[in-house]
Amino acid sequence: MRYLKWGLGLLLLLLIGGYWFARPTLLVGTGYAAKMACSCHYLQNRSLDDIHAADLNFSALKMMSLELREAEKQVEASLFGIVSQVAQYIPGRGCVLLANADQAAPVDLPEISATANALPTYDTLPAGLNLAALKTAVDQAFEPVAGGGTRGIVVLHNGKLVHEQYADGFDANTPLLGWSMTKSWTNALIGIMVKNGELSLEQDHLFPEWENDERAEIRLADLLHMNSGLDWNEAYGGASDATRMLYTQADMADYTMDKALAYDPDTHWVYSSGTTNLLTELIRQTFNDDEAYWQFARDSLFAPAGMQSARIEVDQSGNFVGSSYGWATAQDWARFGQLYLNAGRVGDRQILPEDWVSVSTVPAAGSNGIYGAQIWLPDPAELPDVPKDLFLFRGFQDQRIAVVPSRNCVIVRLGMNEDHKFPLNRFLTDVLAALPPAG
């Protein structure tokens, strides 16, 4: 009997130890499931069953249970009742993960319309535009063998819509998550503040928390280029800095701000979603009140660019999650690409500094030429056949916007990737082959 008691005690200790070892990963998983289910339900009007089957169909997320609390506009995700997290829909904002039970949720804002504002089309098709070949290229992008999970594609040429296509259950009015393409929205917001004289690329001493150590030397340009030198792990397979920040933290900028300096600034490139959320915190600190900050993206970027469906969700502290949580219709994502194709100009209004796009597409130090300032540049290993001047907005699960100045086009792909990685090089070259030639 004594040995049985010892054995049971040891087993109990192992179970408790295993739970505490696994708890960070379990919190990440339930946070991801709650936040995604909430946003997809309230922003896309989809059922929890559909979301579970189509968006939470990988890894341990398959085992999560979801509960809708309609009265509170909340979704709870739980793993066998052991660990759970809750996300809440807030009008005008989207969904917020309630990571800190003792902290209030952000206040409501005026609701955002998801109704599509139709893009212009050609009255007469230009010579060299092969619509049949274009449709074939797009059709292939919706086939499972091509990566599966494509939900929306939009192709613009000369600012005109030449083709759009959607998966069943999605259409031109469905807001779609851009994931890390939201980082390029943050690039634009910083550009607007630079244009207005409220921020400078060379400014340092960015945050009071960094005043007493070497982090005070980090410049705004270093944050933009992902070479701040801050210690960071962006892995997504478990509990990393990135996933802990997104799915366990009420204040994502504060979490990142505490990171130590691992390298001298402007010497070492490390992709970091935390860096981007420091940028949105920096923007926030330039405003006298949060109301002006929360309206800034809409008043200064989205409305002037015609992106009426666009929104950036916030964390529980009210800071824009500028790294990851941008939602817009596929046409509005295309409008953003067109803004950068037009060097930051819409009609006769210069929204971004005139040189902002060219400055933002200069390779960051240490990036091996594949990253600018919250904007991706072509990696020859991935995109060997695309035009040299192409640049990209990129997000998790193969969200992609390709901007190709030499071909005067914007190509948008949104959705998921399932069993295979989306064949971006082939897709882009096939689409470009169907468009009018350069010149």
Secondary structure, 3 states (H helix, E strand, C coil): CHHHHHHHHHHHHHHHHHHHHHHHHHHHHHHHHHHHHHHHHHHHCCCHHHHHHHCCCCHHHHHCEEEEECCCCEEEEEECCCEEEEEEEECCCEEEECCCCCCCCCCCCCCCCCCCCCCCCCCCCCCCCCHHHHHHHHHHHCCHHHCCCEEEEEEEECCEEEEEEECCCCCCCCCEECHHHHHHHHHHHHHHHHHCCCCCCCCCCCCHHHCCCHHHHCCHHHHHCCCCCECCCCCCCCCCHHHHHHHHCCCHHHHHHCCCECCCCCCCCCCCHHHHHHHHHHHHHCCCCHHHHHHHHHHHHHCCCCCCCCEECECCCCCECCCCCEEECHHHHHHHHHHHHCCCEECCEECCCCCHHHHHCCCCCCCCCCECCCCECCCCCCCCCCCCCCEEEEECCCEEEEEEHHHCEEEEEEECCCCCCCCHHHHHHHHHHHCCCCC
